[in-house]
Amino acid sequence: MKIEMKKSNLENLGVDTLVVFTSKRVEGKNGTKKNSTKKASKDAKPGPKAMVEGVSKALEMKILSASEDGAVSGAPNETVLFRDAHLGGARHLLVVGLGDAKSMNHETLRQAMASAINALKGSKMKSVAVAMDSLPHNTIAADLTVQSMTEGALLASYAFTDFKEKKESSSPERLDIVSRLKAKTYDRGIENGIAIAESVNFCRWLGDRPGNRMTPTILAEETVKAAKGSKLKVTVWDRSKIKSEKMGS
């Protein structure tokens, strides 16, 4: 999966799917009163349970309408796919919940992004854009926000396909993190996220191969190969070195 940061208006995306984040509505916001004693009319339509920001009016109305109907709640890792919505420069719309905006942290973002990728697996949607501006305002640094989203997407896209005849990935091919603003720290966040996620996925791949296809010798060779081009120094211990260390194995 190729991940890039883009400065763009949501209406000019031209992608298969747009991902928008929602959070749970907190009582007392947007005109509701915390200690109101006024009784609601029996015929009154319930208000939206979720909140969304940083998107067009059309997108906001679509999501809030679904929230009023109970389809979208903003709960953590909730995913609701609206096929053929044709909103925000995308054919489909995927709404992902974050839970309480005040308690949002790096892990919240990682899991939310992973939930988005898992929801799209097998859908044959090749290009996805994530509306970064739909994230609630928080104290997480911009580069760490982008890094967490990158990690979640790449960790969720991992699949062990070594022994399959068709090694096609079920995850999207391209992921654009879109914002009206762009800073150098965003690119650094993506770079760090890719480095971390690819390292974790490499370790998963080593562990997923059966013992006869991942002997100690192969493990050493793959480690040396993975470190090429980096500043990592790899030292492989052979039988004589292991004996001299009296490892007893």
N, C-alpha and C positions, 0 to 999 in steps of 0.2 A: 504494500500500500504506500503510495506516494503522498506525503503530507506537506502542504505549503500554507503560508500565511498570506492572505490577500486583503488589500484595501479596496473595498467595493461597496456599492449600494446593493441591498438584497434583491432589488428588482432586476439587476443585470447579471445574474449568476449563470443561467443556462445549464443547470445541473439536474440530475435525476431526482435527488431528494434534498430537502432543506431540513436541518435539525434545529429546533428551537427549544430552549430550556424554560421550564416553569418552576415556580416555588409555591409552597402552601400559603394561602392567604391568611394573614394575621388579623385577628379581630381588632377593630379600631382603626384600620387603614381604609383609605378611599371612601370616607364618609360614613362608615359604620361606627356605631357607638358601643363601647365596651359594656357599659352598665345601663343600656337602654331598657326601660320598662314598658315601652310601647309594644303592644301585641301585633304581630304580623297578620295580615288578612289571610283567610283560608285559601283564597284564590291567587294570592301573590306567588309569583314565580321565584324559586330559591335563587339566591345570588351565586356568583361563581366561587368555587372553592380554591381555584388557583390564581396566581398572579403571573403576568408576563410583561416584560418591558423591552425597549430597544428594537421594536419591530414596527412595521407599517400598521396603519389602522385596520386594514383588511385582515391581516394576520392576527392582530390582537382580537378582533371581533370573532374570528373563526374559533380561536382557542377558548376565549371566555364563554362563548355560546356552548361549546362542548363541555366546559366546566360546569355551567349551569345545569346541563342535562345529566351530569354525573359521570361523563366519559373521561374527563381529565380532572385529577385532584391535586397534582403537583407533588404527590408522594415520592419519596426517594426511589430512584431507578424505575419509576413507572414509564412505560413507553406506549404511546398511542400513535398508530400510523393512519394518516388520512390519504388514501390513494386518489390520484387524479384531482388533487385540490387546486393545482395550478395557481399557487400563490408564492410570492417571494422569488420569482424567477426560477422556480423549480416545479417539476410535474407533481411530485409527492411531498407531503409534509409529515415529519416525525417529531412528535412532542415528547420531551424527556423530563421527568420530574427530578427535582433536587431536594425536596423536603423543606425544612425551615431554613430560610435564607440566612438567618443570623448564625446558624451553626455550620454553614458551608465551609469546608476546608479542602485541602489537596486531595484527600482520599474520596471525598464526596464527588469531586470533579472526575477523578480517575474512574470511579464506579459508574457514574452517569454516562461518560463517554463509552465505556465498555458495554453498557446496556444498549446504547444506541447502535453500536456495531453488531452486537448479537441479534438485535431486532431486525437488522437488515440482511443478515446472512442468508444466503440461498434465494434472495429476492431478485438477483440478477441486476441490481442497481449498481452501475459502475462508478458514477460520480456523485459525491456527497459534499454539501457545504454546511458548515456549522456557524450559526449566528452567534458569535462571541458576545455581541452587544446585548443579547437577551439574558446574559448572566446577571444576577442581582449584584448591585454595588457591594463590594466587600473590601476587606483589608489585605487580601492576598495579592502579592506583587504580580504585575502583568506577565513577566517572564515565567513565573512559577505556575500561573494559571494555564498558560499555553503548554508548558511542559507537562503538567498533570493530564491535560486533555490528550496530548500526543501519546503519553505512556498508556493511558487507558485504551485508546484506539488500537495501538499496535499489539498490546498484550492480548486483547480480545480477538485480534485477527489471526493469532497463531494457530496453526493446524499442522499435525504430523501426517505427512502424505508420502513419506519415502517409499512405501511399498504398495502404493496405489498406481494402477495403470494410468488413470487420469489425475494429474496433479493440479487441477484447476482450483483456485482459491474461491471460497464462497463469500468472501468479504469484498467490499467495494475496492476498486482499483485506485481511486483518487479521493483524497479528503482535503478540502480547502477550509481553513479556519478564517472566517470573514469578519472584518470589523471596519467601521467608518474611519478608524484611525490606525496607523501602523507605526511601530517603533522598532528600533534595532533590537531591543530586548525581546521582542516577539520571536524573531528568527533565532536568537540564542536559546530561547525556551524550547523551540522545536528541535534544535540541534541536540540539546541536552536530553530531551525526552526520547529522541530516536536512539541515542547512545545507550541509555539505561534500558529501554525496552528491548532493543536488539540483543543486548548482553543477557538479559533475563531469558529471552526466547532461545538464545543459543544454548544456555544451560538446560532448558526444558527439552530441547532437541537431543542433547547428549544423553539425558536420562530416559527419553522415550524410546531410544533404539535398544533392541534386545542385546543381551550380553555377548552373543556370538558376532554381533555387528558393531559392538563397541567394546573391544578388548582394551586392556591397558595401553597397548601399543597404538591402537587407533585413537584412543583418547588423547595420548600425547601428541600424535600427529595433527589432530584436529585443533588442539589448543595452540600449537605452534603456528598453524595456518591462520587461525583467527587473530593472532597477535601481530601478524605481518602488517606493516604500514602504520603501526601505532607505536607509542613510546613504552609499551609493556615489554618487560624482559621475562622470557620463559626459560626455566631450567628443568630439563627432563632427567630424572634419576633412573639409571639402568640397574640391572640386577646386582652388579658389584657394589654400587653406591648404597643400595638398599641393605645389602649384607653388612657393609661397613657401619651402617647406622644401627645395626642389630634390631631391625624392625620386626623380625620373626614372622614374616608373612611372604 
